[in-house]
Amino acid sequence: MDNTTQTIKTKAKALGFDAVRIGPPLDLRERLKEWIELGYHGTMDWMAKNPDVRGSATELMPSCKSVIALGVNYGPEHNPLSEMDDKDTGYISVYARGDDYHDLIKTRLKQLGRWLAQEFQCELKVFVDTAPVMEKPHAHQAGLGWQGKHTNLVSREWGSYLFLGILYTDLELPFDAPETDHCGSCRQCLDICPTNAFPNPYQLDARKCISYLTIEHKGSIPMKYRKAIGNRIYGCDDCLAVCPWNKFAQESKEIQFHHRTSNQSPALKDLVQLDNESFRDLFRKSPIKRIGRDRFVRNVLIAIGNSENPDLLPVAQELTKDIDPTVQETAQWAVQELENLA
């Protein structure tokens, strides 16, 4: 490792990044276009916009010579799969139980970027999830981990729980070796998926993914997936949590990522009664706030319909008169499911 690379990695670690590797700029345009042509992006129209830019580092930044891939651990204190058993509570994905990771990681990336520009007089661009960059393949090629059969990044050191940040730069840096695939014959992540969202290993049909359905999908959730959603009201961790490599996972040291009490197994009867103001107040500084009250309450109503608890019938009935048509329709479904228990 040359002095420049060592200096950059030391600085990144000092800023709070747990993992940092360097790889080449990638051209992933054909791979992205093939996925889009299959329709696997669903209603995420932004994924299909400008695929040449999204899929190629040098299209987005012509002077890019190196890609710095960075990771921040958000490992939970225990395996979250056990939280599916209490049907009167809602399951919130581990990544969304604390403060919004975008804010923390973007701040650190900008700090690293400013330091790099000043120290080496280089050009650069920083990205964290919200920009048109395919972070996981870059992280894989740089050696941060490998994309498992569930398409998510897996690290031998951190397991499945790494938030990613990417920095493009015109610095010519030596590249780390790409990580090799260590999935072997294991297919636990594929087999556990409640909606069979993986047509093949290493291929995700987002239209069937519970994370997509509860977060990205607008309007009513298709009937055929509602029972499989169970009590998952924001995201899904099944394919991540079941991975055997999580034996190396560590609890996050980031206070901001630690679970808010209100986000760990919250009662469905309380969540379903949120109005716009109380929703914004409860999820202030949380990534959950971006889907809005109506989509969130839609998700809670599906969990209520799956709860097998007739005591939740009155709150579901009340929402059949909600101003939002999707909430109305989902409430009617939940009421029917609970009434069918009698």
TAMO-V327512 format. One record per backbone hydrogen bond with DSSP energy under -0.5 kcal/mol. CO is the residue of the C=O (numbers start at 1). NH is the residue of the N-H. Records with the same first field share a line. If there is no record, write none. Layout:
BEGIN
CO->NH + NH
END
This chain:
BEGIN
2->6
3->7
4->8
5->9
6->10
7->11
8->12
9->13
10->14
11->15
12->17
13->16
19->71
21->69
22->176
23->67
26->28 + 57
28->32
29->33
30->34
31->35
32->36
33->37
34->38
35->40
36->39
39->42
40->206
41->44
43->45
44->47 + 48
45->48 + 49
46->49
48->51
50->53 + 54
51->55
52->56
53->56
54->134
55->28
56->60
57->61
61->64
66->169
67->23 + 69
68->167
69->21
70->165
71->18 + 19
72->163
75->252
79->82
80->83
81->84
82->85
85->87
86->89
88->268
90->92 + 266
91->233 + 234
93->96
94->97
97->260
100->103 + 104
101->105
102->106
103->107
104->108
105->109
106->110
107->111
108->112
109->113
110->114
111->115
112->116
113->117
114->118
115->119
116->120
117->121
123->170
125->168
127->166
128->130
131->133
133->135
134->138
135->139
136->140
137->141
138->142
139->143 + 144 + 145
140->143 + 179
145->179
146->148 + 154
148->151
149->202 + 203
152->148
154->146
155->159
158->161
159->155
160->162
161->74
163->72
165->70
166->127
167->68
168->125
169->65 + 66
171->173
183->186
187->191
188->192
189->193
190->193
193->196
197->199 + 205
200->203
203->200
204->206
205->208 + 209
206->209
209->213
210->214
211->215 + 216
212->216 + 217
222->225 + 226
223->226 + 227
225->229
226->230
227->230
229->232
231->91 + 233
234->93
237->241
238->242
240->243
243->246
244->247
245->248
246->249
253->255
254->257 + 258
255->258
256->99
260->263
261->264
263->265
266->90
267->270 + 271
268->272
270->273
271->274
275->279
276->280
277->281
278->282
279->283
281->284
283->286
285->100
286->289
287->290
288->291
289->292
291->295
292->296
293->297
294->298
295->299
296->300
297->301
298->302
299->303
300->304
301->305
302->306
304->307
308->310
309->312
310->313
312->316
313->317
314->318
315->319
317->320
318->321
319->322
324->328
325->329
326->330
327->331
328->332
329->333
330->334
331->335
332->336
333->337
334->338
335->339
336->340
338->341
339->342
END
